[in-house]
């Protein structure tokens, strides 16, 4: 083997080991986390960075909103704590939505790694904690000060010693101090696992640092991304989407330009920020916009600073996708997770053979709490009830894909898993009476949209409880493409009273009632008449569609009307 060949093999081995290191970092976080969002749903991220803040590698396990925004977050830490001031054993923390990953519930920790007395890398990780105080995780807050505990970038561990004052502040401001403190320790632990494995890698390969290897990985990824762009035509394509908003619809506009220099996504024309918690910090907009681009262009290129570099995102300051402090942002995912669909609609005009139809997109998480009062609610009964606070990560269907049906009850673009109902029933006085596919919810087409699901829940103690809804696709369902049918709109109601619930905001589920949630379906792609008859027969046999639904789109609520 030539010297060049040996060098290439060595670089590939180092790259493979780095991927193993960050995946072990992520798995350590899952195994040690206290909160169900991390332990059961995989709502986390983990990655390794060069000392100047450039991301080299990320774990496969995790969510795009965390990883891609965490890439910028590390740069904010370095501005607050320059690399030459960091010491071995230090750990830094923040949940600043504009310097972290978009809302107060996401806690980011960064750990410097030293080798041979030199700073050689930074490990970063993120979890979604179950509670952060404030008015809970819904979109009801009017500004960030209502949403809970705000931690600017802080030193959490100093040369191996935990700053107890930080934990004292956390414990005093959250409803679930045991779970939240446990997640803080899990973040410290997973970064320590990554650091130990990296130091071992450096010793085995006789490397003084990661600079040369990191530069090589980032540059190769950048070039691979530019090569992938050659498969796409040059030009500008525009798309717009209307989504539910809080109490009035929100307009999302995007112009996507592909040039020899890369991809530019411009959100000019998008609605302004609102006085509710559905606003999106720019870092989260960047994260999901770039993820949407990467799903179509260079999907097999590693995600790091090199592959992200050709993508530029601009948005008007003060718009709902570039919200400025002190905007409320707790439910930023309701808007932010729609951005891949918005980008897809533009790029479908360039390559209709490569782009899926719209899906449910933003998560339909079921957030329930007990023992907490609510304005205008039956507060005496609520205060007497058993105290709990849970989030069930629930999903709708994805859009149909070229040549393939959409995926049913699948979290796209977030990537989190549905939480097992058995786990939720052990953590809170809940009884899940029903959880099954929602027939006819996928839009018809040559490829059918993925199905949503039907979930029925009641308080096992017979007490009232509070629902914090953060759902979209209630008034404006996923739109079919290239002749495909729309997906079914989502809806929620009280089973006995028949009351239809709002898609966003805190609402009471009365004592003895059953909450029924029907998540949205994905849209169809292509003319339904072109669908393979064998697939129609399969769907009918499985009960996924009725005979009428194979020939026409499912019935959805007209745009602008209540579900």
N, C-alpha and C positions, 0 to 999 in steps of 0.2 A: 504494500500500500504506500502511495506517495505521501509526502509531508502534507500536501493539501488535503488528501483524502483522510489522513489521520486527524487533521484539525477539524474537518467537517464532521467526522464521527464524534469527536470530543464535544463539539458544540451541540450536536444533537442529543448527546447523553446528558449534558448539563441542562438543556431545555426540558427534557423528559423528567429529570429529577426535580426541577423547579415546579413543574406542574404537579408532581406527586407531593411536594412540600406544601403548596398552597391548598391542595385538596385535603391533606391531613390536617392542616390548620382549620379548614371549614368543618371537617368531621369532628374535630376536638370541640369546636364550638357547639355543635349539635348535641354531642354527648354530655356536655357539662352545663348547658343552658337550663334555666329554670322555667322560662316562659314558653307556653305552647306555640307562639308564632315562630320561634326559632327551633325548638325541639321537635315539633310535629310537622310544621308547614315548610320549614327551610327558608324562612324569611330572613336572610342574612347575606353577607358577602365577606370575602377574604381575598387578600392579594399581597403581593410583594412589590416594592418600589425601590428605585435607586435613591441614593442620598439627596439628589436634586429634585425628587418628587415625581419622576417619570415612572409610570406603571409598567412593570415587565411582564407579570403573569397574574392571572386571577383564577380562583377555583371555579370548576364547572358548577359546583353546588352554590346556589345563590340567585339573586334577582338582578336584572339589568339596572333597575332604578337605584339600587345600592352600589353596585360595582362601578358603573360609569360615572355616577356623581361622586363616589368616594375618590375617584381619580383626581378630581379637583380639590376635594377636601384635604388631601395630604399636602397640597400646596399651601392651603390656608394655615395648616399647622406649622409649616416651615416658616411662614411669615411671622407667626406669633412666637415661635421657638426656633430660631435659626439653628441649622445643623451643628454649628461649632459650639453651641451652648448645651446640646443634649449630652446626657451622661448615661453610662451603662447602668441598666436597671430602671431607667425612667419609662413612664407610660403616660400618654396624653389623651384627653377625652374632650368631646364636645357633642352637643345635640343641636347646635345652631342650624336652623333650617337652610340658611344661606351659605353656611360654610361646611355643612354636613351633607345629608342626603334628602333634604326637603321638608321634614317636619320634626317636631320635638320628640316624637316617639322613637326615632332612629338614633341610637347612640353609636358614635364612631370612636374607636380607640386606635392610637398609633404608637408603635413600640420601635425605638431605634435598636439596631443590631450591630454589635461591635465584634471585630475579629482582628487579632493582633494589635489591639489598642486603637483601631481605626473604625469609624462609622462606615459600614459597608452596605447597609440596606435599611429599609423601614417596612415593617409589617403593619397592615391596617385591616380592621375588621369592623363589621356593623351588625347590630341586631335591632329588631323592632321590639321594644319592651311593652309589656302588657298594659302598663299605665304610666302616665307622667303627670298626673294631677289635672288641674283645670276642669273644663266642662266635658271631659271625656273625648273619645276619638272621633266624634262626629263633626259635621261641618257647621255647627251652630254658633261658634264663636264669631265675634265681630272684628277682633284683632288678635295678634299673637299673644298679648298679655293675658288673654282669657284661656289660653290653650294649655298652660301648665308650666312646669319647671324648665327654665332656659339656662343651659350651661354653656357659656362661651368657651373657647379653647382653654383648657386648664391642665396643669400637671397633676395627674391622679396618683401616680407612684413616683417617688423621688428616690433614686438609687436603691430600689427594692423595698422601700417603706411606703405603705399606702397613706395617702393624705386623708385621715379620718374625718376631717372637717367636710370634705366633699361628700362622703357617705352620710354624714349627719344631715346635711342639707337635703340629700336625695330622700332619705328615710322620712324626713319631716314633711315632704311635699307630694308623696305618691300614696295611692290607696292600697297598693300591693307591695309594701317595702321588701318583704322577703324575696319575692320573685325578681323584683328590679335589682336589688343588691346582688342576688345570685347571678343575674345576667352580666352585671359589671365584672364580677370575678371571672365569669366564663370568657369574657372578651380578653381579659389580661392573660388567662391561661392559654387560650388558643394562639395568641400572638407569641407567647413564650414557646409553645410547641413548634411553631414555624421558625422561630429564631434558632432553636436548638438543632433542628433539621438542616437549616441553611449552614450553620457553622460546621456541621459534620460534612456537608457537601463540599464546602471550601477546603476543609482539611484533606478529604479523599482525593480531590482533583488538584491539590497543591496550588490553589488560587489565593492571592492576597486580597482580592475584592471581586465584585461583580461588574465592574465598570465595562471592561472589554466585552464580556458575555452579554451584558444588558444592552450595550450599544448595538451589538450584532443582531440580537433578537428584535429590537425595536426597528432597526433599519430594514431588516428582511421583511418584517410585517408591513412596514410602510410601502415598500416596493411591491409586495404581493397585493396590497389593497389597490394600488394604482394599476396593476396589471388586470385586476378584476374589473376595474372601471372601463377598460377598453371594450368589454363586451356590451356596453351600454351606449346608446346614441347621445350626442351632445345636444343640449337644448334646455328649455325651461318649460315645466308643466305645473299647472295649478290645480288645487283642489280645495273644497270648502265642506264643512260639516257643521250641522247644528246639533248640539247636545242639550240635555235637559237643564243644566244649570241648577241653581238652588230653588228660586221661585220664578225665575224668568230664563228663557233659553239663552245659550251662549253660542256665539259664532266662532268657529275655528277656521282660519285661512292659512294656507301654506303654498309657497312657490318653491319648487325644487329645481335647481339648476345643476346640470352635470357639465363640467368643462374639463379641459386638460389638467387644470389645477386641483380638481377634486369635486366635492358636492357641497353646494350651498343651499340651506333651507331657511327661508325667510317667512316669518309669521306676520308680516304686515297685514293689517286689516282684521286681525283677531280682536275679539271683545276685550274691553278693559277689565281690570281687577274689580272684584265685588266685595261687599262687606260681609262675607261669609267665608268659611274655611275651605273653599274649593280652589283657592288661588294656588299657583304653581311657581315656586322659585326657579330661576333660570337654570340652576344646576340640574334639577330634576327634568326640566324641559330638554336640556342637552342630552341627558342620559337616555330618555326614551326615544327621542328623535334619532339619535345616532344608532340606537339599537334597531329601530325600524329600517334604517338604511342598511345596516350590517346584515339583517336577515335576508336581504335581497342581493346585496353586492358584497362579495368577499366573505360569505358566511363561514367558509372553512379557514379563514385567516385568523390567527390568534388575536384575542382582544387585549390590546395594550395601547400604550401611548402612540406607537407607530401606526397601527391600523386606524385609530381614531383621528389621527392628525389631518387626513384629507377631508374630514367632515367639519363644516363650519355651520353654526346655527346662530341666527340673529332674530331678535324679537323686540318689539317696541317696549321700552321701559314703562311700567305701569299697566301693561296688558295682563290678561289673566295667565299668560304663560311666561311672563317676566315680572312677577309680583315683587314689590319692594317692601321692606319693613316699614311699618309694623303690620302688614297684611296677615290675616288669618290663613293658615295653610294646612291644618291638620288632615283634611281630606283631599290633599293635592293629587292623589292617585286617580280620583274620579275623572279629572280632566287630563292629567299627564299620561295616563295609560291609553287614552284615545289617540295619542299622537302617531304611533305606528300606523294605525288605520288611515289617518289623515295623509301621511306620507305615501302609503300604498296607493291611495286614490290618485295621487299625482303621477307616480311611477308606472301605474297600470297603463297610462296613455303612451308611455314610451315602450313598454314591453308587456303587452297583455297576456303573453304566454307564461309569465313568471310570477304574477302577483295574485295573492289570495283576495277573496272578498272580505268585507268587514265582519267582525265578530262581536261578541258581547264585550270583549276588551277589558274594561275596568272591572276589578273584582266585585263580587256581590257578597262581601263579608257580612256575616250576621253578628253584630255586636250587642250583647245582652248584659244587663247588670241588675243586681238585686240589692235591696237595702239602702237605696239612694233616692232622695227626693227629686222631683222634677217640677218645674213651674206649671201650676195649674193641675197637677196630678193628685191622685189619692195618697197624699204624702204620709198620713198616719199609717196606712197599710203598707206603704213602701218602706217606711223606716222600721217597721216590725219584722219585715221579711228577712230571710237569710241573706247575708251580704256576699256578693260574688261579682266578678267582672271577667267576661270571657269574649273571645273572638273566634268564630268559626269561619275559617277561610273557605269560602264557597265560590263557585265559578259557573259561568254559562258556557255556551258553545263557541268554537272558533269559526271563522269564515271558511267557506269551501276553498280548496286549493286547486290549481290547474291539474286536472286528471285525478284528483283525490277528493274525497269528502272532507269536510271540516271535522275537527276533533270534538267529541262531546265532553261536557263538563271539564274543560281543561283551562288552566290559568295561562292565558296568553294575553298580553306580553309579559306578565309579571313572573311567571315560572314557579310560583309557590304551589305547594301541595294542598289538597283538601285535608282538613283535620279529621281524624277518625272520630265518629260520634261516641264510641265507647270511651275515648279519652275525655271528651267534653263532659260526658255524663258522670265521670268520676270526679271532675273538678268543680262542678256546679250542680245545683238541684234542677237539672233539665231532663226532659224525656223527649227523645226524638221519635215521633210516631211514624214518620214516613220520610224516605230519602230515595228517590228513584228518577230515572230519566223522564223528561217531559216530552211526550210524543208530539209530533208535528211542530216542534219549536224551531227546527232547522229550516232555513229557506230552501225552496226547491230550485233545481237547476240540473245541468249536466253533471255537476258535482253538488251534492247536498251540503248545506251548512250543518255544523255540529249542533247537537242537542243541548238544551239547558236541563235543569233538574227541578224537581218539586221536593220541598223540604217542609215538614210540619213539626213544630216544637211547642212544648208547653212547660210551664214551671211545675216540677214534680211535687212541690210543696203546696200547690194551689194558690200561691201568692201572686200579686201583680209584679211585673218587671218592666224595665225600660229598654226599648230598642233604640239604638243609635244608627240610623240608616245613612249610608253613603253611596247610594246606588244610582246608576245612570241607565240609559236605554229603556226608560219607562215610557217617555213621550216620543222619543225618536229612536226606533229600533235600528239594528244593523241593516244597511242597504245592500240589496243584491247587485251584482255586476255582470255585465255582458249578457243580459237577459235573464239572470237568476232572480229568484224571489227574495224578499226581505226575510230576515229572521224574526221570530216572535218577540214582542216587547216583554220586558220583565214586569212583574207585579208582586205585590204583597198585600195580604188582607188578614182580618180576623175571621176564623172559620165559622164561629157560631153567630156572631153579629153581622157578618158579611161586610164589615167596614173595610174600605180600601185605604191602605196606608200610603203616606207620602214616600217618595223615593229618597228623600234626604231629610234629616233632622231627627231629634229625639221625640219618641212617642211612647205611650203607655200600652203594654199588653195587659189587659185587665185580669184579675184573678179568675182562674177557671177557663180562660180563653186559650185557643190554639193559634199560634202564628203560622200562617201558610206563606211560603216564599216560593215563587216560580221564577227562576233565573232566565235571562234572555237566551235566545238561540243565535247561532251564526247565520250569516246570509249565504244564499246560493250563488253559484257561478255558472254562467252559460245557460242556454236554452233548455228548459226542463224536458222538451220533447226529444232531446238528444241523449237523455239518460239511458244507460244500459238497462234493458228490461230485466236482466238477471238481478241487478242491484235493487230495482223497484220491488221485485218479488221478495228479495232478502229482507228489505226494510219492513214490508208488510208482514212477513212471517214473524219477525222479531218484535212487532208491535211498536216500532219506532215511528211509523207514519200510519195514517188511515188511507183508504183508497182515494178519497177526495184530495188529500194533501199531496198525492203523487203527481197530480195534474195541475194544481194551482198553488200559489203561495199561501202560507198559513195566514189566518186572519190576525191582523195587528191593529193596534190602536192608531187612529189617524194622527199625524204629526200635530202637536200643539194641543191635544186633548188629554184629559186625565185618563189613567189606566182604569 
